[in-house]
Amino acid sequence: MDGDTATASCYLQANHFYDGAPGGNVFVVWAKYTDQFVRTGDGWKIKHRDLAAISAGGNQNLFNEAAELAGARPLLRRGRRLARSEVLREKAGDARDGRLDELGRS
C-alpha cells in the first residue's frame, strides 16, 4: 500500500466441467490475479486486474467441444480465445442476418 494506491495478488485454480465432451470432461487452469487498487470517496476500488496463466491441464479444447455440443459457435479459433470485439462483431452480423433468437443466442 502506498497512500491511495495498493497492489494485491492471489493464485487461483479454475475447474471447468462438461459431461460428454469428446476430449475429456475436465479442463483446469492455474493462474495468478494481480490487482491494482485506488482509494476513492466510496472506498477502495479495483483500478486494473491482470490475469496471468501459469499452467493448464485436461481437455484444453473443452470450451469449443461444449459450444459445439450445445449448437453454438466455438469460442476459440486456431488455439486462441476470440477477443470480445470479435464475438460482438459476429453477434452483430448474426442479428443483421436474423440468426439470433430473442435472448441473443445464435
N, C-alpha and C positions, 0 to 999 in steps of 0.2 A: 504494500500500500504506500502511496506517495501522494499525500494531500487528498485531492478529489478524484484520484485515479487509482485503480488496483488491477492486478492480474492474478488469475487463478487457473488451475488446470485440474483435470480429472481423467482417469482412464475408464474405458467402457468396453463391454462385451455385448454386442448386439446379436441376438439369436433370431433367425428367420426360419419359419417352417411352412411347408406346403405339402400336404399329403398327396402322393401320386405323381410328383414331379419325376420325369424320366431319369434325370441325372442324380437323383437323391433328394430326400425330403428336407435336408438341413443345410443352411448357409450361415456361417458365423464370421463376424468381423470384430477384430480388436482394434481399438483406436484411442486417440487422446484428444480431448477438447482443451483448447486454451482460450480463455475468455478475458477480454479487457472490459473493465467496468468504469463507469463515471458516476460521481455523486451528483444528483440533481435535487431540485427543491422537493421532489416527490420520493427521494430515496435513491438507492443505488440501482443503476440500470446497466444492462449489457450493451456496450458500445460496439463490440466486434467479437465474433466467435469463429475460431479456426478449428477444423476437424482434420486430423492427420491420421490416415490409416496406418496401422502397424503391421497387421497380418490378417489373413482370411483363410478359412478352411471350409471344406464341404463342397456343395454344388454351387460353384460361382456363377452358374447360368440360371439359378433358381428363379430370379425375378422374371426373366424372359419366358421361362417354361410356365410359370404360374400365369403370366399375362396371356400366353398363347392358349393354355387350357381354359382360361376364363373368356376367351374370344376377343381379347383386347390386343392392341398394338404393343410390341415389345418396348421396354424402357431403355434397353441398351442397344447400341449399334456399333458393330465392329469392335467389341470389347470395351467400349466406353459408355458411360451413362449419358443419356441425352441431356443437354442443357435445358433449363426451364424454358428459355426462349424458343428452343426447337419444338418442345412439346406444345407450347401455346400456339406456335405457328401452325403446327399440324392440326390442332384442335380447331383453330380459326378456319383452316381450309375445309375441315370436315363439316363445320357449321354452315359454311357457304354452300357446300355441296349437299347439304341435307343428310349427312351421315351421323349426326349426333341425336341421341334421344333427349327427352325433356330434362334429364339430370346432367347432360353434358358428356355422356359416355358414348364412345364410338362403337 
